[in-house]
Amino acid sequence: MRPLKDVWTELSKPLPAGLGAKHIDLTSKELLELSYILHRSEFTHLAEGRANAVFSIREPKDPTVPSGFFRGTLLRVPKATPDVTPCDYETLQDFQEKFVDVHVGRQHIVPQILIQIPQAVADALNFKRDNALRAKGVRGDQSTIQAGYAMLVEDMGPSPDYIALEFKPKWLAQAPMAPKDATRCRTCAREALRNGKLKKRGYKISTPVCPLGLLHQNDAVVMSTIDRLAPDWSERDRVRLAEALRESGVLERLRDLQEEGDSGDALFTRPSDANFGLSMTLRDCSCFVRMPIKEGEPVIIKLADVDKKNWLQKQSYWQKRHDDLVMGGWYDGSESPPIETACVLRLEYCLKRGLEIPPAFRARLKR
């Protein structure tokens, strides 16, 4: 069995011209070996969402299994959850290989390989997950992990040699159906709506980061955004992050694909269109950054959570959310009571009219 780190290296190379499917295949023997090793491995529950759970893996102490075989690798498994009908993992893998990798660039995507887990591994994962949820005080969860397809995924988390950051780029350009006089972008409007609900319920809220700031032509606005994106990082590392994002071009590519697939009223007229589906996938993906402690080595930036959207299930939700944002005044900040945001569109509005610069940008911007 080849080391998984070699598989991740291979899958992180740009696609050869014209290639868009099945970039790397594990042999039947390799799949059997993987199944055997997983069956005897230990798992730790790390995180989960509505449809998936993620585990770290510790291979068995066996002289036939290389030490650190699963280092840099996570196991992602689907959850069977009442009232949730996600795409199956075979469809997700096919979508990533044939659509996302081709359009975005394989070198920008966190690599993954499709495997199958037997019932014994599913049982072990459920046991670990149940214990982890119980320790967190979670009660009444009815979802389970079942035997079948799963994914091995490159781990983009921190390590002794790297600091790491995960964030959601969200909508990197304004929604095409937003009001023309909006002073909030789609992301900030959505976060204001969410914070308004949380505030009414007595929860503590925080001001969202505006993704438009990551691609702004003014470097001071970019750095103001990164200050809030990575507040615990040093000034030097934040500068390195800004440089790495600019050099990679991945956010520009995301923005362009978001706009290309949703240039008008596709939300209401073409929700099943493949390009619109890609736009919505790329508005909900995650960006992972691994920055080496040692300067001079390359910063790794890749996208994950690029799952195909079940538009039949999502269509009504997307349309209702659009209507809620427009009718509720969330795009222009006319909601009551007002919710603080730090949107770049509001900054530009203030600069044009000589108004006071919003607090989130004052440290970097000078009049």
C-alpha positions as CSV (number, residue, x, y, z in Angstrom):
1,M,0.0,0.0,0.0
2,R,1.5,3.3,-1.0
3,P,1.7,5.9,1.8
4,L,-1.4,8.1,1.8
5,K,0.8,11.2,1.9
6,D,1.9,10.2,-1.6
7,V,-1.7,9.9,-2.7
8,W,-2.4,13.4,-1.4
9,T,0.7,14.8,-3.2
10,E,-0.5,13.3,-6.5
11,L,-4.0,14.6,-6.1
12,S,-2.7,18.1,-5.3
13,K,-1.1,18.5,-8.7
14,P,-2.9,20.5,-11.5
15,L,-4.9,18.3,-13.9
16,P,-3.3,17.4,-17.2
17,A,-5.0,19.2,-20.0
18,G,-8.2,17.6,-21.0
19,L,-8.4,15.3,-17.9
20,G,-11.4,15.6,-15.7
21,A,-12.3,12.2,-14.2
22,K,-10.8,9.4,-12.1
23,H,-7.5,11.2,-11.6
24,I,-6.1,8.4,-9.4
25,D,-7.4,4.9,-8.8
26,L,-6.6,2.6,-5.9
27,T,-6.2,-0.9,-7.0
28,S,-8.4,-3.7,-5.6
29,K,-5.5,-4.9,-3.5
30,E,-5.0,-1.4,-2.0
31,L,-8.7,-1.0,-1.2
32,L,-8.7,-4.4,0.6
33,E,-5.5,-3.4,2.5
34,L,-7.1,-0.1,3.5
35,S,-10.3,-1.8,4.7
36,Y,-8.2,-4.3,6.7
37,I,-6.2,-1.5,8.4
38,L,-9.3,0.6,9.1
39,H,-11.0,-2.4,10.7
40,R,-8.2,-2.6,13.3
41,S,-7.6,1.2,13.8
42,E,-8.7,3.5,16.5
43,F,-10.9,6.6,15.9
44,T,-11.4,10.0,17.6
45,H,-14.5,12.0,16.8
46,L,-13.4,15.5,15.7
47,A,-16.4,17.4,14.3
48,E,-19.7,17.0,12.5
49,G,-22.4,18.9,10.6
50,R,-25.9,17.9,9.7
51,A,-24.9,15.4,7.1
52,N,-21.4,14.3,7.9
53,A,-19.0,13.4,10.7
54,V,-15.2,13.6,10.7
55,F,-12.7,11.4,12.6
56,S,-9.0,11.2,13.1
57,I,-7.4,7.7,12.7
58,R,-4.7,5.9,14.6
59,E,-3.5,2.8,12.8
60,P,-3.0,-0.4,14.7
61,K,0.4,-1.3,16.2
62,D,1.3,-3.9,13.6
63,P,4.7,-4.4,11.9
64,T,3.0,-4.8,8.6
65,V,1.4,-1.3,8.8
66,P,3.9,1.6,8.4
67,S,4.0,3.9,11.5
68,G,2.1,7.1,10.8
69,F,0.2,5.5,7.9
70,F,-2.8,7.8,8.5
71,R,-0.8,10.9,9.5
72,G,-2.3,13.8,7.7
73,T,-5.5,11.9,6.9
74,L,-9.0,12.2,8.2
75,L,-12.0,9.9,7.8
76,R,-15.3,11.6,6.7
77,V,-18.5,9.6,6.9
78,P,-22.1,10.3,6.1
79,K,-24.8,10.4,8.8
80,A,-28.2,8.9,8.3
81,T,-30.4,11.7,9.7
82,P,-34.2,11.9,9.7
83,D,-35.5,14.6,7.2
84,V,-32.1,15.1,5.6
85,T,-31.5,13.7,2.1
86,P,-27.9,14.6,1.1
87,C,-26.3,13.4,-2.1
88,D,-24.7,10.0,-1.8
89,Y,-20.9,9.9,-1.5
90,E,-20.5,8.3,-5.0
91,T,-22.3,11.3,-6.5
92,L,-20.2,13.7,-4.4
93,Q,-16.9,12.2,-5.4
94,D,-18.0,12.2,-9.1
95,F,-19.0,15.8,-8.8
96,Q,-15.7,16.8,-7.3
97,E,-13.6,14.9,-9.8
98,K,-15.5,15.8,-12.9
99,F,-16.8,19.3,-12.1
100,V,-15.1,21.1,-9.2
101,D,-11.6,19.9,-9.9
102,V,-11.9,20.8,-13.6
103,H,-13.5,24.3,-13.1
104,V,-11.6,25.5,-10.0
105,G,-8.4,23.6,-10.5
106,R,-7.5,20.4,-8.7
107,Q,-4.5,22.0,-7.0
108,H,-6.9,24.3,-5.1
109,I,-9.1,21.5,-3.7
110,V,-8.5,19.3,-0.6
111,P,-8.0,15.8,-2.1
112,Q,-10.2,12.9,-1.0
113,I,-10.6,9.2,-2.1
114,L,-13.7,7.1,-1.9
115,I,-13.6,3.9,0.2
116,Q,-16.1,1.6,1.8
117,I,-16.3,0.8,5.5
118,P,-17.8,-2.4,6.9
119,Q,-20.4,-2.6,9.7
120,A,-17.7,-3.2,12.3
121,V,-16.0,0.1,11.5
122,A,-19.4,1.9,11.4
123,D,-20.2,0.4,14.9
124,A,-16.8,1.6,16.2
125,L,-17.4,5.1,14.8
126,N,-20.9,5.3,16.3
127,F,-19.5,4.3,19.7
128,K,-16.8,7.0,19.6
129,R,-19.3,9.6,18.3
130,D,-21.9,8.7,21.0
131,N,-19.4,9.1,23.7
132,A,-18.1,12.4,22.3
133,L,-21.6,13.9,22.0
134,R,-22.6,12.7,25.5
135,A,-19.5,14.4,26.9
136,K,-20.6,17.6,25.2
137,G,-24.1,17.3,26.7
138,V,-25.8,16.6,23.4
139,R,-29.0,14.7,23.9
140,G,-31.7,13.3,21.5
141,D,-29.5,13.0,18.4
142,Q,-31.1,10.4,16.1
143,S,-28.5,10.3,13.4
144,T,-26.3,7.2,12.9
145,I,-23.3,6.2,10.8
146,Q,-23.8,3.2,8.6
147,A,-21.7,0.8,6.7
148,G,-21.0,1.8,3.1
149,Y,-19.1,4.6,1.3
150,A,-16.9,7.0,3.2
151,M,-14.0,9.2,2.3
152,L,-10.4,9.5,3.3
153,V,-9.5,13.2,3.2
154,E,-6.2,15.1,3.6
155,D,-6.0,16.8,7.0
156,M,-5.6,20.5,6.7
157,G,-5.4,21.2,10.4
158,P,-2.5,22.5,12.5
159,S,0.6,20.5,13.3
160,P,4.0,21.2,15.0
161,D,5.3,22.8,11.8
162,Y,2.2,24.6,10.7
163,I,-0.4,27.1,12.0
164,A,-3.8,26.7,10.4
165,L,-6.9,28.7,9.7
166,E,-10.3,27.7,8.4
167,F,-12.9,30.2,7.1
168,K,-15.9,30.4,4.8
169,P,-15.3,32.7,1.8
170,K,-19.1,32.7,1.2
171,W,-20.3,35.2,-1.4
172,L,-17.2,37.0,-2.8
173,A,-19.4,39.2,-5.1
174,Q,-22.7,40.8,-4.3
175,A,-25.8,38.7,-5.1
176,P,-27.1,39.6,-8.6
177,M,-30.7,40.0,-7.2
178,A,-29.7,42.2,-4.3
179,P,-31.2,45.7,-4.2
180,K,-29.1,48.1,-6.2
181,D,-28.7,50.6,-3.3
182,A,-27.7,47.9,-0.8
183,T,-25.1,48.9,1.8
184,R,-24.6,45.3,2.8
185,C,-23.3,42.4,0.7
186,R,-25.2,39.1,0.7
187,T,-23.0,37.5,3.4
188,C,-23.3,40.5,5.8
189,A,-27.0,40.7,5.2
190,R,-27.4,37.0,6.0
191,E,-25.2,37.3,9.1
192,A,-27.2,40.3,10.3
193,L,-30.4,38.4,10.0
194,R,-28.9,35.5,11.9
195,N,-27.5,37.7,14.6
196,G,-30.8,39.5,14.9
197,K,-32.5,36.2,15.8
198,L,-29.7,35.2,18.2
199,K,-29.8,38.6,19.9
200,K,-33.6,38.4,20.5
201,R,-33.0,35.0,22.2
202,G,-30.3,36.5,24.5
203,Y,-27.3,35.0,22.9
204,K,-24.0,36.8,22.6
205,I,-23.2,37.8,19.0
206,S,-20.1,38.9,17.1
207,T,-19.7,41.1,14.1
208,P,-19.2,39.0,10.9
209,V,-16.2,39.3,8.6
210,C,-17.1,40.7,5.2
211,P,-15.7,38.5,2.5
212,L,-15.7,41.3,-0.1
213,G,-12.7,42.8,1.9
214,L,-10.5,39.8,0.9
215,L,-10.6,40.9,-2.8
216,H,-10.7,44.6,-2.3
217,Q,-8.3,46.8,-4.4
218,N,-7.3,48.7,-1.3
219,D,-4.6,46.8,0.6
220,A,-5.7,48.5,3.8
221,V,-9.2,47.1,3.4
222,V,-7.7,43.6,2.8
223,M,-5.6,43.8,5.9
224,S,-8.5,45.1,8.0
225,T,-10.4,42.0,6.9
226,I,-7.5,39.6,7.6
227,D,-7.1,41.3,11.1
228,R,-10.6,40.1,11.9
229,L,-10.2,36.8,10.1
230,A,-7.1,35.8,12.0
231,P,-7.0,37.9,15.2
232,D,-4.7,35.6,17.1
233,W,-2.0,35.6,14.4
234,S,1.0,37.9,14.5
235,E,1.2,40.9,12.2
236,R,3.8,39.2,10.1
237,D,1.7,36.1,9.6
238,R,-1.3,38.2,8.6
239,V,0.8,39.9,6.0
240,R,2.0,36.4,4.8
241,L,-1.6,35.3,4.6
242,A,-2.5,38.3,2.5
243,E,0.4,37.7,0.2
244,A,-0.4,34.0,-0.1
245,L,-4.1,34.5,-0.9
246,R,-3.2,37.0,-3.6
247,E,-0.5,34.8,-5.1
248,S,-2.7,31.7,-5.2
249,G,-5.6,33.4,-7.0
250,V,-8.0,30.9,-5.6
251,L,-10.4,33.5,-4.2
252,E,-10.5,35.4,-7.5
253,R,-11.3,32.1,-9.2
254,L,-14.1,31.4,-6.7
255,R,-15.6,34.8,-7.2
256,D,-15.5,34.5,-11.0
257,L,-17.2,31.1,-10.9
258,Q,-19.8,32.3,-8.5
259,E,-20.7,35.1,-10.9
260,E,-20.6,33.1,-14.0
261,G,-23.1,30.5,-12.7
262,D,-25.4,33.1,-11.2
263,S,-25.5,36.1,-13.4
264,G,-29.2,36.9,-13.1
265,D,-32.3,35.3,-11.7
266,A,-31.2,31.7,-11.9
267,L,-32.3,31.3,-8.2
268,F,-35.9,31.4,-9.4
269,T,-35.7,30.4,-13.0
270,R,-32.8,27.8,-13.3
271,P,-32.2,26.3,-9.8
272,S,-31.4,22.9,-11.4
273,D,-28.8,24.4,-13.8
274,A,-25.4,22.7,-13.3
275,N,-23.5,26.0,-13.3
276,F,-25.8,27.6,-10.8
277,G,-25.3,24.5,-8.6
278,L,-21.6,25.0,-8.8
279,S,-22.0,28.7,-7.8
280,M,-24.0,27.6,-4.7
281,T,-21.5,24.9,-3.8
282,L,-18.7,27.5,-4.0
283,R,-20.6,29.9,-1.8
284,D,-20.8,27.3,0.9
285,C,-17.3,25.8,0.7
286,S,-14.5,26.2,3.3
287,C,-11.1,27.6,2.8
288,F,-8.2,26.0,4.7
289,V,-4.9,27.6,5.2
290,R,-1.7,25.9,6.5
291,M,1.1,28.3,7.1
292,P,4.6,26.9,7.8
293,I,6.1,28.2,11.0
294,K,9.4,28.6,9.1
295,E,9.3,31.5,6.6
296,G,10.3,30.8,3.0
297,E,8.3,27.6,2.7
298,P,5.0,27.8,0.7
299,V,1.7,28.5,2.3
300,I,-0.9,25.8,1.5
301,I,-4.4,27.1,0.6
302,K,-7.1,24.6,-0.4
303,L,-10.9,24.5,-0.5
304,A,-13.0,21.8,1.0
305,D,-16.8,21.1,1.6
306,V,-17.3,21.4,-2.2
307,D,-20.3,19.0,-2.1
308,K,-22.9,19.0,-4.8
309,K,-26.1,20.7,-3.6
310,N,-29.4,18.8,-3.6
311,W,-31.3,21.6,-5.4
312,L,-34.6,19.9,-5.1
313,Q,-34.3,20.1,-1.3
314,K,-32.6,23.5,-1.2
315,Q,-34.5,25.4,-3.8
316,S,-37.4,26.6,-1.5
317,Y,-34.9,27.5,1.3
318,W,-32.7,29.6,-1.0
319,Q,-35.7,31.5,-2.4
320,K,-37.2,32.1,1.0
321,R,-33.9,33.4,2.3
322,H,-33.6,35.8,-0.5
323,D,-37.1,37.1,0.1
324,D,-36.4,37.4,3.8
325,L,-33.3,39.5,3.3
326,V,-35.0,41.9,0.9
327,M,-38.3,42.3,2.6
328,G,-36.7,42.5,6.1
329,G,-34.4,45.4,5.1
330,W,-31.3,43.4,5.8
331,Y,-29.5,44.5,2.7
332,D,-29.8,48.2,3.5
333,G,-29.5,48.0,7.3
334,S,-33.0,49.3,7.9
335,E,-33.9,46.4,10.3
336,S,-35.1,47.2,13.8
337,P,-33.4,47.0,16.2
338,P,-30.2,47.7,14.2
339,I,-27.5,45.0,14.0
340,E,-23.9,46.0,13.7
341,T,-22.0,44.7,10.7
342,A,-18.6,45.6,9.1
343,C,-19.5,45.4,5.4
344,V,-17.2,46.8,2.8
345,L,-20.2,48.2,0.9
346,R,-21.0,50.3,4.0
347,L,-17.4,51.4,4.2
348,E,-17.5,52.5,0.5
349,Y,-20.8,54.3,1.2
350,C,-19.3,56.2,4.1
351,L,-16.1,57.1,2.2
352,K,-18.1,58.5,-0.8
353,R,-20.2,60.7,1.5
354,G,-17.4,61.8,3.9
355,L,-19.1,59.9,6.8
356,E,-17.2,58.4,9.7
357,I,-15.3,55.2,8.9
358,P,-16.9,52.1,10.4
359,P,-14.9,50.9,13.5
360,A,-13.7,47.7,11.9
361,F,-11.6,49.6,9.4
362,R,-10.3,52.6,11.3
363,A,-7.0,51.0,12.5
364,R,-5.8,50.5,8.9
365,L,-7.5,53.3,7.0
366,K,-6.3,56.8,7.3
367,R,-8.2,59.8,6.1
